[in-house]
Each structure stands twice: as structure tokens, then as C-alpha cells.
Amino acid sequence: VQLQASGGGLVQSGGSLSLSCTYSGSIFSINAVEWYRQAPGKQREFLAGIINGGQTNYADSVKGRFTISRDNAKNSVYLQMNSLKPEDTAVYYCAVRVRLWRPPDYWGQGTQVTVSS
């Protein structure tokens, strides 16, 4: 499975961005697509996930501000980010799980999101 994340950029505090993750390859094996981020000097952090049944889950830090969605026809998952804060500045990654009880199997290359105060 190959993943391509895009949509990052520079935005002012309080603004919005929408990230896209397009996947290809053995997509039949995908059971969940997730978004993570990693800020400088910090560990990679789970943000949101969506499984094949459409159920979603979110980290408390982004619940109510970020929304994950999926377009199966486009093999894409999106992360709509609203009310952005400077502490949301990080490299954002999408990832795929083949088995839900194991860590993600495939990662995209990351897209930089910078929120200015």
C-alpha cells in the first residue's frame, strides 16, 4: 500500500486546513486509515481514525475541532482541521492498518502544518 498525504501549509491561529491522504496498491487489505502528527522533540501522536465500517475515533486533543472522513471512490481519507492553534504545528502523517489490533503497517511521507500565532 502506498500513501500520499497532502494539504499542509501555513495558517493563522483560528484558521482551517484540510489534509488529504490518497492510497493505492493493495487497498483491499486496508481495515483502517488514521492520521498522526509529530511535533519537533515530541513523540508521534494519534489524532483520528476511520475503519471500514465508517466508525471514527479521535484523540481528546482534537475532538470537536478535527473531522476525519473518507471517499472510497477516490481512495482517499481527509482530515478537516478547524480552530487551529499554534500547538497544532507538526508534520502530519496518514497511516493504514491491515489488522486493527496491530500498529499501522504503512505510512505516508508526511505534510507540514504550521499555525502562526
N, C-alpha and C positions, 0 to 999 in steps of 0.2 A: 504494500500500500504506500502510495506517495501522497504527501500532504503539502499544500501550498497555502500559506497564510498571507493575507494582505489587508490593507486598510489602515495601517498605523499612520501616525503623523503627530504634528504639534497642535495642541488645542489649549484654549484658555480654561482656567478653573470654572466649573459650572457648565462647560460645553459638552458636546456629544461626539462620539465616533462610532462607526460600525466596522467591525472586523469581519473578514470572510475567510473561510477555510474550505478549499476545494480539494477533494480526494479522488484518487484514481487507482487503478490496479485491481487487486482482489477485494473489491468493495463488498462482495457477498459475505466476507468474513467479519465485517465490522459489526460490533454489537453496541458500541458507544463511541461518541465523539465528545471530546472535552476541551475546555480552554484552561490554560495555566498562564502564570506570569512569573517573571523573576526580575526583581529589582537589584541594583548593584549591592553586593555584600549580603544579600539575603537568599534564603532557600527558595526554590521554585514552589509556587503556591497554586493549589487548585482553585479555580474560580467557578466553573459551571460545567455541567454535563448533560447530554441528552442521549437516551437509549433508543433502541429500535422501536419500542412501543410508544415513543413520544414523551415519556416521563422525563422531567427535568429536575435537576437539583443544583443548588447554589451554595457557595460559601457565604457565611454570615456577613463578611466584609463587603460583599457586592449585592446581597439580596435587596431587591427593591430598586436598584439602580441599573443593573445589567440584566439583559434578557438574551437567552440562547434560543435559537430557532434553526430549523432545517428545511432545506428544499431538496427533496430526493431526486427530482427531475434534473437538478443541476449538480447533484453530488456535492452539495455544499452545506456547511453549517455556518451560522452567523452569530456574532456577539454584538448586540446593540448596547452601547455604554453611554449612560446619561449621568448628569450631575457629577462629572469627573472632578477629581481632586488631585492636587499635586502628588499625594501619596499613591495615586494610581500609576504614576510613571514607572514603566518597566518594559521589558521585552515580553511580548505576549506570544504564546505558543498554542497551537492546536495539537491534539493527540488523539489516537484511536486505540480502543481496547477491542481485542478479539474475544477474550474471556473476561467477563465482568469482575471476577474475583482475583484477577491478576493486574499488576501495574500496566500502564499503557505500553503497547507494543511498537507503535510508530509515532514519530514526532515530525511536525513541520519545522521550518527553518527559523521561525520567529519573526515578529514585526514590532518595531519600536513604537511605543506610545509615550509621548511626553506631554505632561499637563503643566502649564505655567501658572504661577500664582498672580 
